[in-house]
Amino acid sequence: MKNLILRLTNYTNQFKNNNLYKILHKIARYIGIVKLFHRYRGNLNEVRFKMNILGAKVTMIDRTPHFYYYYIYLDDKAYEPALTKKINSLVNSFENPVFADIGAHLGYYSLLVSNWKEGSNPVYAFEPNPVFFKTFQENISINRLKDKIKPFQIALSNKEGKARMTGWDSRIMDEDENGAINTITFDSFCEKEGVTPDIIKIDVHGAEGKILAGMHNILSRTFHVFCETHNEMMGFSVSDIVQMMKSAGLNVYEFTNHRKIDGGNIIPLTDAVLSEHKDRIIYGVREK
């Protein structure tokens, strides 16, 4: 039954934009078949589905609770649609961009960017959580993107050391000398790899300030930085993040409502950003 439900999920997802499918889906929802279907799907450990987002056709394995990415896409939405659209536009504005996905999770942005971009430069992706990293590697493999994405199971920070993942969904970095995850600064990583990212996306559930503090050199050379902010930022404030970007010569703005289709306005920073900063995006840009 589980295999049948999984196959049916994959099959119907291919036709979700078909008008006949939408009519049949409404009927099935009305008489309770959809509810029963999803009850059975609740017994599944994973779902695999195909996405086509701004021309990037990828298959994604989703093992998150309640299949988070799957349901977002099922509702005809990209994950963080405004930010997805902006990154797509920026990637296409470079001839051969280097994209750094810091906090890659299951690989959503890495998979898309590796399909959007031209040129031979790979995507550099960082995901310290071992469970997420395993799924991320599988997503790379099933999409045949091993030559286009370089994944690293390390935690970027402002110093070298050890860490473990704690908190909600084990997404929060806790620097601990007994931890099993290596930490390194982004400057050290880029120097070792001989790369300078053109576009950087940072979403690491509170460690953003630590990461920026460990990338002074790269900040002074990169062109675009998207940094999500949270209520708890491990000793760093949003003002600290803004100042680090400005000190590196970046013009700093707020990128509004990144999780909404009609979001994505680039506006001057306000006091609200500094005081009510949960789930906001600080955007640093260097003019070419």
C-alpha atoms as one frame of an Amber mdcrd trajectory, in Angstrom:
protein
   0.000   0.000   0.000   2.856   2.393   0.835   4.465   1.878  -2.570   1.099
   2.361  -4.254   0.497   5.646  -2.426   4.001   6.872  -3.235   3.633   6.022
  -6.919   0.202   7.626  -7.042   1.648  10.757  -5.434   4.377  10.985  -8.044
   1.983  10.252 -10.912  -0.742  12.727  -9.975   1.795  15.458  -9.258   2.795
  15.441 -12.920  -0.725  16.482 -13.909  -1.563  18.917 -11.120  -1.734  21.870
 -13.548  -4.138  20.071 -15.874  -7.675  21.508 -15.715  -9.325  18.062 -15.702
  -7.062  17.002 -12.838  -8.046  20.104 -10.844 -11.742  19.305 -11.312 -11.271
  15.666 -10.301  -9.176  16.734  -7.325 -11.953  19.047  -6.099 -14.472  16.216
  -6.378 -12.148  13.805  -4.585 -11.588  16.337  -1.827 -15.321  16.907  -1.434
 -16.169  13.223  -1.000 -13.253  12.563   1.333 -10.885  10.603  -0.901  -8.143
  13.217  -0.615  -8.317  13.099   3.185  -8.061   9.317   3.131  -5.218   9.499
   0.635  -3.188  11.830   2.825  -3.915   9.728   5.907  -2.244   6.794   4.185
   0.573   9.035   3.007   1.207   9.872   6.637   2.684   6.405   6.993   5.345
   7.153   4.424   8.867   8.112   5.413   9.513  10.092   2.251   7.958  11.494
  -0.865   9.657  12.062  -4.215   8.222  14.625  -6.572   9.167  16.611  -9.648
   9.449  20.388  -9.587   9.602  22.857 -12.448  10.486  26.234 -11.008  11.419
  29.022 -13.388  12.660  26.490 -15.909  14.584  24.267 -13.481  13.224  20.731
 -13.676  14.378  18.704 -10.683  13.254  15.741  -8.621  13.267  16.193  -4.870
  13.241  13.710  -2.015  11.427  15.212   0.966  11.698  13.524   4.375  10.703
  16.532   6.452   7.798  16.210   8.905   4.552  16.373   6.921   6.595  16.672
   3.696   7.056  20.410   3.960   8.478  21.138   0.495   6.068  18.762  -1.224
   2.962  20.460   0.115   4.269  23.934  -0.692   4.871  22.905  -4.270   1.567
  21.045  -4.418  -0.130  24.384  -3.807   1.585  25.789  -6.916   4.144  27.686
  -4.891   7.886  27.829  -4.839   9.559  27.729  -1.445  10.218  31.358  -0.482
   8.891  32.478  -3.881  10.114  36.083  -3.795  13.648  35.073  -2.847  13.604
  32.211  -5.349  12.675  34.618  -8.134  15.350  37.133  -7.103  18.111  34.537
  -6.955  17.028  33.227 -10.359  17.308  36.747 -11.784  20.751  37.301 -10.269
  22.095  33.932 -11.402  21.030  34.733 -14.954  22.765  38.120 -14.761  26.195
  36.471 -14.410  28.034  34.630 -17.144  29.465  31.949 -14.839  28.450  32.719
 -11.239  29.680  31.066  -8.060  26.739  30.512  -5.715  27.144  29.631  -2.023
  24.184  27.969  -0.331  24.864  28.268   3.408  22.221  26.265   5.222  21.333
  24.079   2.249  18.907  21.798   4.135  17.637  19.307   1.531  19.163  21.279
  -1.324  16.261  23.333  -2.691  18.320  26.368  -3.771  21.366  24.321  -4.760
  19.318  22.109  -7.058  17.614  25.066  -8.725  20.697  27.241  -9.136  22.722
  24.374 -10.600  20.049  24.105 -13.300  19.644  27.831 -13.894  23.275  28.852
 -14.132  25.553  28.861 -17.130  29.224  27.966 -16.993  31.279  25.346 -15.201
  31.510  26.814 -11.699  29.794  24.496  -9.213  27.410  25.457  -6.426  29.084
  25.336  -2.992  26.597  24.089  -0.416  26.859  23.696   3.365  24.591  21.601
   5.579  25.923  20.414   8.964  22.924  18.316  10.031  23.819  14.689   9.133
  20.218  13.632   8.428  19.509  16.571   6.137  22.912  16.197   4.515  22.217
  12.567   3.628  18.962  13.504   1.900  20.720  16.417   0.194  23.338  14.042
  -1.217  20.577  11.772  -2.525  18.868  14.740  -4.164  22.125  15.601  -5.890
  22.547  12.012  -7.048  19.046  11.415  -8.430  19.300  14.671 -10.395  22.743
  13.738 -11.744  24.271  16.941 -10.407  27.435  15.593  -8.772  29.547  17.653
 -11.168  27.541  20.814 -10.505  27.112  20.849  -6.725  29.831  20.503  -4.093
  28.174  19.644  -0.753  29.996  19.981   2.588  28.823  18.641   5.935  30.504
  21.336   7.989  29.227  24.217  10.103  30.500  27.642   9.135  31.280  29.944
  12.056  33.688  32.653  13.219  36.292  30.128  14.401  37.483  26.595  13.858
  36.281  23.959  16.279  33.522  21.436  16.861  29.750  21.685  17.045  26.557
  19.684  17.355  23.093  20.398  16.044  20.336  21.023  18.591  16.989  22.760
  19.021  14.004  22.729  16.707  14.412  20.014  14.083  18.120  19.872  15.046
  18.842  22.974  12.971  20.620  25.129  15.559  24.399  25.032  15.789  25.797
  24.572  19.293  29.572  24.936  19.363  30.825  22.131  21.596  34.340  20.684
  21.757  32.746  17.249  22.073  30.584  17.732  18.983  30.935  15.561  15.893
  30.656  18.394  13.340  33.638  20.485  12.276  33.370  24.267  12.220  35.429
  26.524   9.975  35.339  30.132   8.853  34.073  30.875   5.387  37.197  32.891
   4.642  39.360  29.846   5.426  37.154  27.595   3.339  37.217  29.900   0.317
  40.962  30.397   0.558  41.473  26.630   0.641  39.117  26.044  -2.300  40.344
  29.076  -4.240  36.855  30.502  -4.775  35.036  33.797  -4.307  31.243  33.465
  -4.401  29.307  36.038  -6.378  26.006  35.293  -4.636  25.634  34.048  -1.051
  22.464  32.859   0.655  22.634  32.395   4.455  19.834  30.794   6.456  21.210
  28.907   9.466  18.676  29.499  12.234  20.595  31.967  14.345  24.252  31.436
  13.409  24.197  34.053  10.651  26.180  36.607  12.659  28.891  34.092  13.498
  29.200  33.147   9.838  29.452  36.755   8.666  32.074  37.435  11.346  34.146
  34.676   9.782  33.972  35.991   6.240  35.408  39.533   6.327  37.599  38.857
   3.304  34.845  37.323   1.175  32.354  40.016   2.163  34.704  42.615   0.723
  34.689  40.846  -2.663  31.278  39.265  -3.151  28.396  41.004  -4.954  25.198
  39.777  -3.331  24.458  38.487   0.187  21.041  37.398   1.430  21.051  36.876
   5.197  17.988  35.768   7.126  17.546  37.106  10.653  15.983  35.454  13.698
  14.965  36.292  17.260  18.008  34.534  18.719  21.298  35.215  16.947  23.962
  33.759  19.263  25.260  37.042  20.641  24.996  39.014  17.403  22.374  41.656
  16.657  20.882  42.649  13.331  22.784  45.914  13.733  25.998  43.873  13.911
  25.069  42.074  10.697  24.284  45.339   8.929  27.528  46.909  10.121  29.634
  43.945   8.946  28.099  44.219   5.487  28.540  47.988   5.332  32.146  47.764
   6.523  32.788  45.408   3.607  31.554  48.044   1.165  28.122  46.552   0.526
  24.990  48.654   0.221  22.501  47.202   2.698  18.723  46.950   2.367  15.791
  44.879   3.522  14.458  42.318   1.061  10.800  42.223   2.023   8.404  39.283
   2.408  10.692  36.683   0.875   8.170  33.914   1.585   5.369  35.567  -0.380
   4.711  35.596  -4.106   4.153  39.369  -4.101   7.182  40.071  -1.900  10.717
  40.926  -2.877  10.810  44.701  -2.623  14.260  46.129  -1.888  13.799  48.983
   0.570  15.976  51.088   2.898  16.478  49.675   6.369  14.041  50.848   9.024
  14.016  50.709  12.809  11.507  47.862  12.570  14.101  45.635  10.927  16.437
  46.136  13.870  13.795  45.496  16.543  11.322  43.055  14.958  13.684  40.894
  12.977  12.247  37.381  12.954  12.238  35.864   9.454  13.464  38.963   7.657
  16.104  39.118   4.940  18.975  41.593   5.067  20.316  42.116   1.554  23.827
  43.369   0.861  24.709  44.312  -2.700  27.864  45.624  -4.349  27.432  47.532
  -7.533  29.433  46.024 -10.423
